[in-house]
Amino acid sequence: MREIGLAALIMIVLILYLYFTAPQLPEPAQFKEKCFLKENFTCRYVFLRRGSSRLELILEQNTGSTVNITSLVCTKRSQTPIMTPLNNSILITSGERAYISGGNSGNEVVCTESDGKTAPEGKLGEVYEGYLYMTYLDRLGNVVFVNGSIATKYS
């Protein structure tokens, strides 16, 4: 019985020694997805499909009135692109959220490279950093332009 106790004590000391002398590897940095739009818009969900670079985006708006989102562009190009209309404009009341692209929106927005035309391959885990450009109609029928940025991983 004494030998078993001594063997257990030696094992505990050995484990403690290995724990405290082993090199401590830093924890991998957690990637934080970022999606930012000006003018009282908040990204609630952003998802980029690998292979096709199709964007799924849920926006919440707090402008104080209903807005009708008419176009959305996702690109690495820093100059303002040609704003092509969405297949379906999206009506959002203040304080509400809705899919703008993907989901149940009926819209397909593809994020592009710096040339504004080609879609990156987007392999699993790669990061896409670019810009979002959006236009909407306010309650008076004025066209309002909003821009922002996006950083997300392909999934």
CYANA upper distance limits for C-alpha pairs under 8 A (distance plus 0.5 A):
  1 MET  CA      5 GLY  CA      6.95
  2 ARG  CA      6 LEU  CA      6.74
  3 GLU  CA      7 ALA  CA      6.54
  4 ILE  CA      8 ALA  CA      6.63
  5 GLY  CA      9 LEU  CA      6.71
  6 LEU  CA     10 ILE  CA      6.72
  7 ALA  CA     11 MET  CA      6.71
  8 ALA  CA     12 ILE  CA      6.73
  9 LEU  CA     13 VAL  CA      6.73
 10 ILE  CA     14 LEU  CA      6.58
 11 MET  CA     15 ILE  CA      6.61
 12 ILE  CA     16 LEU  CA      6.67
 13 VAL  CA     17 TYR  CA      6.57
 14 LEU  CA     18 LEU  CA      6.70
 15 ILE  CA     19 TYR  CA      6.58
 16 LEU  CA     20 PHE  CA      6.72
 17 TYR  CA     21 THR  CA      6.54
 18 LEU  CA     22 ALA  CA      6.17
 32 LYS  CA    152 THR  CA      8.27
 33 GLU  CA    150 ILE  CA      8.27
 33 GLU  CA    151 ALA  CA      6.07
 33 GLU  CA    152 THR  CA      5.31
 33 GLU  CA    153 LYS  CA      7.77
 34 LYS  CA    149 SER  CA      8.10
 34 LYS  CA    150 ILE  CA      5.97
 34 LYS  CA    151 ALA  CA      5.43
 34 LYS  CA    152 THR  CA      6.93
 35 CYS  CA     42 THR  CA      8.46
 35 CYS  CA     43 CYS  CA      6.34
 35 CYS  CA     46 VAL  CA      7.83
 35 CYS  CA    148 GLY  CA      7.99
 35 CYS  CA    149 SER  CA      6.27
 35 CYS  CA    150 ILE  CA      4.86
 35 CYS  CA    151 ALA  CA      6.86
 35 CYS  CA    152 THR  CA      8.45
 36 PHE  CA     41 PHE  CA      8.46
 36 PHE  CA     42 THR  CA      7.27
 36 PHE  CA     43 CYS  CA      7.08
 36 PHE  CA    148 GLY  CA      5.67
 36 PHE  CA    149 SER  CA      5.77
 36 PHE  CA    150 ILE  CA      6.91
 37 LEU  CA     41 PHE  CA      6.15
 37 LEU  CA     42 THR  CA      6.96
 37 LEU  CA     43 CYS  CA      7.92
 37 LEU  CA    132 LEU  CA      7.95
 37 LEU  CA    146 VAL  CA      7.36
 37 LEU  CA    147 ASN  CA      6.28
 37 LEU  CA    148 GLY  CA      4.70
 37 LEU  CA    149 SER  CA      7.21
 38 LYS  CA    146 VAL  CA      6.59
 38 LYS  CA    147 ASN  CA      6.77
 38 LYS  CA    148 GLY  CA      6.68
 39 GLU  CA     63 THR  CA      7.78
 39 GLU  CA    146 VAL  CA      7.22
 40 ASN  CA     61 GLN  CA      6.36
 40 ASN  CA     62 ASN  CA      5.72
 40 ASN  CA     63 THR  CA      6.15
 41 PHE  CA     59 LEU  CA      7.10
 41 PHE  CA     60 GLU  CA      6.21
 41 PHE  CA     61 GLN  CA      5.00
 41 PHE  CA     62 ASN  CA      6.88
 41 PHE  CA     63 THR  CA      8.22
 42 THR  CA     59 LEU  CA      6.13
 42 THR  CA     60 GLU  CA      5.59
 42 THR  CA     61 GLN  CA      6.80
 43 CYS  CA     57 LEU  CA      7.69
 43 CYS  CA     58 ILE  CA      6.55
 43 CYS  CA     59 LEU  CA      5.18
 43 CYS  CA     60 GLU  CA      6.86
 44 ARG  CA     57 LEU  CA      8.10
 44 ARG  CA     58 ILE  CA      5.90
 44 ARG  CA     59 LEU  CA      6.12
 44 ARG  CA     60 GLU  CA      7.09
 44 ARG  CA     97 ARG  CA      8.34
 45 TYR  CA     56 GLU  CA      8.06
 45 TYR  CA     57 LEU  CA      6.05
 45 TYR  CA     58 ILE  CA      5.51
 45 TYR  CA     59 LEU  CA      7.78
 46 VAL  CA     55 LEU  CA      7.75
 46 VAL  CA     56 GLU  CA      6.19
 46 VAL  CA     57 LEU  CA      5.21
 46 VAL  CA     58 ILE  CA      7.18
 46 VAL  CA    152 THR  CA      8.00
 47 PHE  CA     55 LEU  CA      6.40
 47 PHE  CA     56 GLU  CA      5.49
 47 PHE  CA     57 LEU  CA      7.09
 47 PHE  CA    152 THR  CA      7.72
 47 PHE  CA    153 LYS  CA      8.26
 47 PHE  CA    154 TYR  CA      7.83
 47 PHE  CA    155 SER  CA      7.64
 48 LEU  CA     53 SER  CA      6.24
 48 LEU  CA     54 ARG  CA      6.23
 48 LEU  CA     55 LEU  CA      5.27
 48 LEU  CA     56 GLU  CA      6.78
 48 LEU  CA    152 THR  CA      7.56
 48 LEU  CA    153 LYS  CA      7.31
 48 LEU  CA    154 TYR  CA      5.59
 48 LEU  CA    155 SER  CA      6.68
 49 ARG  CA     53 SER  CA      5.62
 49 ARG  CA     54 ARG  CA      5.80
 49 ARG  CA     55 LEU  CA      7.10
 49 ARG  CA    122 GLY  CA      8.14
 49 ARG  CA    154 TYR  CA      6.13
 49 ARG  CA    155 SER  CA      5.97
 50 ARG  CA     54 ARG  CA      8.32
 50 ARG  CA    121 GLU  CA      7.43
 50 ARG  CA    122 GLY  CA      5.27
 50 ARG  CA    123 LYS  CA      5.91
 50 ARG  CA    124 LEU  CA      6.44
 50 ARG  CA    154 TYR  CA      5.52
 50 ARG  CA    155 SER  CA      6.10
 51 GLY  CA    120 PRO  CA      8.11
 51 GLY  CA    121 GLU  CA      5.40
 51 GLY  CA    122 GLY  CA      5.71
 51 GLY  CA    123 LYS  CA      6.87
 52 SER  CA    110 VAL  CA      7.86
 52 SER  CA    119 ALA  CA      7.55
 52 SER  CA    120 PRO  CA      8.15
 52 SER  CA    121 GLU  CA      7.18
 52 SER  CA    122 GLY  CA      7.74
 53 SER  CA    110 VAL  CA      5.94
 53 SER  CA    111 CYS  CA      6.01
 53 SER  CA    112 THR  CA      8.06
 53 SER  CA    119 ALA  CA      6.72
 53 SER  CA    120 PRO  CA      7.07
 53 SER  CA    121 GLU  CA      7.60
 53 SER  CA    122 GLY  CA      6.82
 53 SER  CA    154 TYR  CA      8.25
 54 ARG  CA    102 GLY  CA      8.29
 54 ARG  CA    108 GLU  CA      7.14
 54 ARG  CA    109 VAL  CA      6.26
 54 ARG  CA    110 VAL  CA      4.92
 54 ARG  CA    111 CYS  CA      6.85
 55 LEU  CA    101 SER  CA      6.76
 55 LEU  CA    102 GLY  CA      7.05
 55 LEU  CA    108 GLU  CA      7.67
 55 LEU  CA    109 VAL  CA      6.09
 55 LEU  CA    110 VAL  CA      6.37
 55 LEU  CA    111 CYS  CA      7.10
 56 GLU  CA     99 TYR  CA      7.91
 56 GLU  CA    100 ILE  CA      8.09
 56 GLU  CA    101 SER  CA      5.57
 56 GLU  CA    102 GLY  CA      5.03
 56 GLU  CA    103 GLY  CA      7.09
 56 GLU  CA    109 VAL  CA      8.38
 57 LEU  CA     99 TYR  CA      6.20
 57 LEU  CA    100 ILE  CA      6.24
 57 LEU  CA    101 SER  CA      5.81
 57 LEU  CA    102 GLY  CA      7.21
 58 ILE  CA     97 ARG  CA      7.02
 58 ILE  CA     98 ALA  CA      5.77
 58 ILE  CA     99 TYR  CA      4.74
 58 ILE  CA    100 ILE  CA      6.38
 58 ILE  CA    101 SER  CA      7.89
 59 LEU  CA     97 ARG  CA      5.83
 59 LEU  CA     98 ALA  CA      6.21
 59 LEU  CA     99 TYR  CA      6.99
 59 LEU  CA    100 ILE  CA      7.26
 60 GLU  CA     92 ILE  CA      8.46
 60 GLU  CA     95 GLY  CA      7.02
 60 GLU  CA     96 GLU  CA      6.06
 60 GLU  CA     97 ARG  CA      4.47
 60 GLU  CA     98 ALA  CA      7.16
 61 GLN  CA     92 ILE  CA      7.71
 61 GLN  CA     93 THR  CA      7.95
 61 GLN  CA     94 SER  CA      6.13
 61 GLN  CA     95 GLY  CA      6.15
 61 GLN  CA     96 GLU  CA      6.79
 61 GLN  CA     97 ARG  CA      7.08
 62 ASN  CA     94 SER  CA      5.36
 62 ASN  CA     95 GLY  CA      5.54
 62 ASN  CA     96 GLU  CA      8.23
 63 THR  CA     94 SER  CA      6.45
 64 GLY  CA     94 SER  CA      5.75
 64 GLY  CA     95 GLY  CA      8.32
 65 SER  CA     93 THR  CA      6.66
 65 SER  CA     94 SER  CA      5.64
 65 SER  CA    138 ASP  CA      8.10
 65 SER  CA    139 ARG  CA      7.17
 66 THR  CA     91 LEU  CA      7.45
 66 THR  CA     92 ILE  CA      6.12
 66 THR  CA     93 THR  CA      4.58
 66 THR  CA     94 SER  CA      6.05
 66 THR  CA    138 ASP  CA      7.40
 66 THR  CA    139 ARG  CA      6.76
 67 VAL  CA     91 LEU  CA      6.24
 67 VAL  CA     92 ILE  CA      6.00
 67 VAL  CA     93 THR  CA      6.91
 67 VAL  CA     94 SER  CA      8.25
 67 VAL  CA    136 TYR  CA      6.89
 67 VAL  CA    137 LEU  CA      6.29
 67 VAL  CA    138 ASP  CA      5.54
 67 VAL  CA    139 ARG  CA      6.96
 68 ASN  CA     89 SER  CA      6.81
 68 ASN  CA     90 ILE  CA      5.93
 68 ASN  CA     91 LEU  CA      4.87
 68 ASN  CA     92 ILE  CA      6.96
 68 ASN  CA    136 TYR  CA      5.78
 68 ASN  CA    137 LEU  CA      5.57
 68 ASN  CA    138 ASP  CA      7.22
 69 ILE  CA     89 SER  CA      5.94
 69 ILE  CA     90 ILE  CA      5.49
 69 ILE  CA     91 LEU  CA      6.84
 69 ILE  CA     92 ILE  CA      8.38
 69 ILE  CA    100 ILE  CA      8.31
 69 ILE  CA    134 MET  CA      7.98
 69 ILE  CA    135 THR  CA      6.60
 69 ILE  CA    136 TYR  CA      4.59
 69 ILE  CA    137 LEU  CA      6.95
 70 THR  CA     85 PRO  CA      6.18
 70 THR  CA     86 LEU  CA      6.25
 70 THR  CA     88 ASN  CA      8.07
 70 THR  CA     89 SER  CA      5.24
 70 THR  CA     90 ILE  CA      7.29
 70 THR  CA    134 MET  CA      8.18
 70 THR  CA    135 THR  CA      6.30
 70 THR  CA    136 TYR  CA      5.71
 70 THR  CA    137 LEU  CA      7.72
 71 SER  CA     83 MET  CA      6.69
 71 SER  CA     84 THR  CA      6.53
 71 SER  CA     85 PRO  CA      5.02
 71 SER  CA     86 LEU  CA      5.44
 71 SER  CA     89 SER  CA      7.91
 71 SER  CA    134 MET  CA      5.96
 71 SER  CA    135 THR  CA      5.80
 71 SER  CA    136 TYR  CA      7.51
 72 LEU  CA     83 MET  CA      7.56
 72 LEU  CA     84 THR  CA      8.01
 72 LEU  CA     85 PRO  CA      7.92
 72 LEU  CA     86 LEU  CA      7.38
 72 LEU  CA    100 ILE  CA      8.49
 72 LEU  CA    109 VAL  CA      7.71
 72 LEU  CA    132 LEU  CA      7.56
 72 LEU  CA    133 TYR  CA      6.16
 72 LEU  CA    134 MET  CA      4.91
 72 LEU  CA    135 THR  CA      7.25
 73 VAL  CA     81 PRO  CA      8.07
 73 VAL  CA     83 MET  CA      7.24
 73 VAL  CA     84 THR  CA      8.15
 73 VAL  CA    109 VAL  CA      7.36
 73 VAL  CA    110 VAL  CA      8.37
 73 VAL  CA    111 CYS  CA      7.85
 73 VAL  CA    132 LEU  CA      6.18
 73 VAL  CA    133 TYR  CA      5.57
 73 VAL  CA    134 MET  CA      6.90
 74 CYS  CA    109 VAL  CA      7.66
 74 CYS  CA    110 VAL  CA      7.22
 74 CYS  CA    111 CYS  CA      5.06
 74 CYS  CA    112 THR  CA      6.97
 74 CYS  CA    130 GLY  CA      7.38
 74 CYS  CA    131 TYR  CA      6.23
 74 CYS  CA    132 LEU  CA      5.22
 74 CYS  CA    133 TYR  CA      7.10
 75 THR  CA    111 CYS  CA      5.68
 75 THR  CA    112 THR  CA      5.08
 75 THR  CA    113 GLU  CA      6.42
 75 THR  CA    114 SER  CA      7.09
 75 THR  CA    116 GLY  CA      6.47
 75 THR  CA    130 GLY  CA      5.90
 75 THR  CA    131 TYR  CA      5.90
 75 THR  CA    132 LEU  CA      7.21
 76 LYS  CA    111 CYS  CA      8.36
 76 LYS  CA    112 THR  CA      6.82
 76 LYS  CA    113 GLU  CA      5.63
 76 LYS  CA    114 SER  CA      5.07
 76 LYS  CA    115 ASP  CA      8.34
 76 LYS  CA    116 GLY  CA      7.69
 76 LYS  CA    129 GLU  CA      7.24
 76 LYS  CA    130 GLY  CA      4.64
 76 LYS  CA    131 TYR  CA      6.33
 77 ARG  CA     81 PRO  CA      8.17
 77 ARG  CA    113 GLU  CA      7.32
 77 ARG  CA    114 SER  CA      4.73
 77 ARG  CA    115 ASP  CA      6.93
 77 ARG  CA    116 GLY  CA      6.54
 77 ARG  CA    130 GLY  CA      7.68
 77 ARG  CA    131 TYR  CA      7.61
 78 SER  CA    114 SER  CA      8.19
 78 SER  CA    130 GLY  CA      8.48
 78 SER  CA    131 TYR  CA      7.38
 80 THR  CA    133 TYR  CA      7.98
 81 PRO  CA    116 GLY  CA      7.92
 81 PRO  CA    133 TYR  CA      8.35
 83 MET  CA    133 TYR  CA      8.38
 83 MET  CA    134 MET  CA      8.20
 83 MET  CA    135 THR  CA      8.26
 85 PRO  CA     89 SER  CA      8.43
 86 LEU  CA    107 ASN  CA      6.70
 86 LEU  CA    108 GLU  CA      8.46
 87 ASN  CA    106 GLY  CA      7.41
 87 ASN  CA    107 ASN  CA      6.10
 87 ASN  CA    108 GLU  CA      8.47
 88 ASN  CA    105 SER  CA      7.58
 88 ASN  CA    106 GLY  CA      6.82
 88 ASN  CA    107 ASN  CA      6.75
 90 ILE  CA     98 ALA  CA      8.26
 90 ILE  CA    100 ILE  CA      6.96
 90 ILE  CA    105 SER  CA      7.94
 92 ILE  CA     96 GLU  CA      6.67
 92 ILE  CA     97 ARG  CA      7.12
 92 ILE  CA     98 ALA  CA      7.27
 98 ALA  CA    105 SER  CA      8.44
 99 TYR  CA    103 GLY  CA      6.55
 99 TYR  CA    104 ASN  CA      7.04
 99 TYR  CA    105 SER  CA      5.93
100 ILE  CA    105 SER  CA      6.33
100 ILE  CA    107 ASN  CA      7.42
101 SER  CA    105 SER  CA      6.34
101 SER  CA    106 GLY  CA      7.72
101 SER  CA    107 ASN  CA      5.39
101 SER  CA    108 GLU  CA      6.01
101 SER  CA    109 VAL  CA      6.42
102 GLY  CA    106 GLY  CA      7.04
102 GLY  CA    107 ASN  CA      6.24
102 GLY  CA    108 GLU  CA      6.25
102 GLY  CA    109 VAL  CA      8.10
110 VAL  CA    119 ALA  CA      7.38
111 CYS  CA    119 ALA  CA      6.68
111 CYS  CA    120 PRO  CA      8.32
112 THR  CA    116 GLY  CA      5.87
112 THR  CA    117 LYS  CA      6.32
112 THR  CA    118 THR  CA      5.90
112 THR  CA    119 ALA  CA      4.89
112 THR  CA    120 PRO  CA      6.90
113 GLU  CA    117 LYS  CA      7.19
113 GLU  CA    118 THR  CA      6.19
113 GLU  CA    119 ALA  CA      6.37
113 GLU  CA    120 PRO  CA      6.69
122 GLY  CA    126 GLU  CA      6.80
122 GLY  CA    128 TYR  CA      8.31
122 GLY  CA    154 TYR  CA      6.51
123 LYS  CA    154 TYR  CA      6.88
123 LYS  CA    155 SER  CA      8.50
124 LEU  CA    153 LYS  CA      8.04
124 LEU  CA    154 TYR  CA      5.73
124 LEU  CA    155 SER  CA      5.94
125 GLY  CA    153 LYS  CA      5.92
125 GLY  CA    154 TYR  CA      5.84
125 GLY  CA    155 SER  CA      6.96
126 GLU  CA    153 LYS  CA      5.94
126 GLU  CA    154 TYR  CA      6.16
127 VAL  CA    151 ALA  CA      7.30
127 VAL  CA    152 THR  CA      6.06
127 VAL  CA    153 LYS  CA      4.82
127 VAL  CA    154 TYR  CA      6.86
128 TYR  CA    150 ILE  CA      8.17
128 TYR  CA    151 ALA  CA      6.05
128 TYR  CA    152 THR  CA      5.93
128 TYR  CA    153 LYS  CA      6.55
128 TYR  CA    154 TYR  CA      7.72
129 GLU  CA    149 SER  CA      8.11
129 GLU  CA    150 ILE  CA      6.16
129 GLU  CA    151 ALA  CA      4.82
129 GLU  CA    152 THR  CA      7.19
130 GLY  CA    149 SER  CA      6.32
130 GLY  CA    150 ILE  CA      5.85
130 GLY  CA    151 ALA  CA      7.06
131 TYR  CA    147 ASN  CA      7.76
131 TYR  CA    148 GLY  CA      6.23
131 TYR  CA    149 SER  CA      4.69
131 TYR  CA    150 ILE  CA      6.25
132 LEU  CA    147 ASN  CA      6.03
132 LEU  CA    148 GLY  CA      5.52
132 LEU  CA    149 SER  CA      5.87
132 LEU  CA    150 ILE  CA      7.20
133 TYR  CA    145 PHE  CA      7.94
133 TYR  CA    146 VAL  CA      6.42
133 TYR  CA    147 ASN  CA      4.92
133 TYR  CA    148 GLY  CA      7.01
134 MET  CA    145 PHE  CA      6.39
134 MET  CA    146 VAL  CA      5.65
134 MET  CA    147 ASN  CA      6.64
135 THR  CA    143 VAL  CA      7.06
135 THR  CA    144 VAL  CA      5.96
135 THR  CA    145 PHE  CA      5.03
135 THR  CA    146 VAL  CA      6.60
136 TYR  CA    143 VAL  CA      6.18
136 TYR  CA    144 VAL  CA      5.83
136 TYR  CA    145 PHE  CA      7.27
137 LEU  CA    141 GLY  CA      5.75
137 LEU  CA    142 ASN  CA      5.88
137 LEU  CA    143 VAL  CA      5.22
137 LEU  CA    144 VAL  CA      6.63
138 ASP  CA    142 ASN  CA      5.99
138 ASP  CA    143 VAL  CA      7.19
138 ASP  CA    144 VAL  CA      7.51
